[in-house]
Amino acid sequence: MGYRWACAAGTFYPADPARLNAEIARCLGAPKEDLGPSGSPLVRPVGLVLPHAGYRYSGAVAGVGYRALWRLGRPEVAVVLGTNHTGLGGAISLAEPGLWETPLGPMPIHRELTQALAEALDAELTDVPFEHEHSVEVQLPFLRYLYGELPFVAAVVQPLGQREAEAAGAALASLLAQKPAVLICSTDFTHYEPHEEAKEKDLLALRYVLDLDLPGFLGVVRARRISICGVGALALFIAAAKALGLLAGELLLYRTSGEVAGLMDQVVGYAAALFREVNEVA
């Protein structure tokens, strides 16, 4: 069993456990004990789209998503579809079974589900794309803070075409159907454009994401040249969420880095969105 060190601790989020606990509580809007009771354990999958920048910039957006998950209940497993920033590995790469370090304690890879997904998705099972990749890692402190040693699957996804995404999404959905799992897509949206232009492009793309319209999403990204870093992860998420019947999509929060840092000429866009079955919506 391998052990992965946290490459983003001390840069994207605090490496000191006490400071990290305080930072996550800030992002969530309250400490865990003040969040109110969590719902009963999940019985069916839910989906989240969340950002993965430094907590200073995108943590409050991610916190809104995790707070919504907390209200729905405890998942038994998390499947995190991350952005492949390095280009290493295949179209879809899965981290090998083992433990991932966080400052709050280790997080275990779900061995059986990882191996089943590697076969179903024809994905590479390799740790190489994850060694210096933060997109999955930055989600783990939130999960550890809320749920302890929650088993998870780590994936990074390169850009996919519609047919590739649909085939992989169907395979992923077949393994998660009726499972108490949270499917997380870890992506940021427009990069390094003026605030108003980024916001306009991102909200346009998010219309298609919320509707789980894969061809519409891929088409608008191409046509408008929207610099979403996790376009492949989002494509796979959209296809899997649609196959799972998570048709009730809700945008919880959209914000740009400019609204945090005050520099509005070169921003990055962040979104938190929740996806559930229609009959699960009150």
Secondary structure, DSSP 8 states (H G I E B T S, - for coil): -EEE--SSBTTTB-SSHHHHHHHHHHHHTS-GGGS----S--SS-EEEEE--S-HHHHHHHHHHHHHHHHHH---SEEEEEEE-SS--S-SEEE--SEEE--TT--EEB-HHHHHHHHHHHT-EE-SGGGTT--TTGGGHHHHHHHHSS--EEEEEE----HHHHHHHHHHHHHHHTT--EEEEEE----EEE-HHHHHHHHHHHHHHHHTT-HHHHHHHHHHHT---TTHHHHHHHHHHHHHHT--EEEEEEEEEHHHHHS--SSEEEEEEEEEE-GGG--
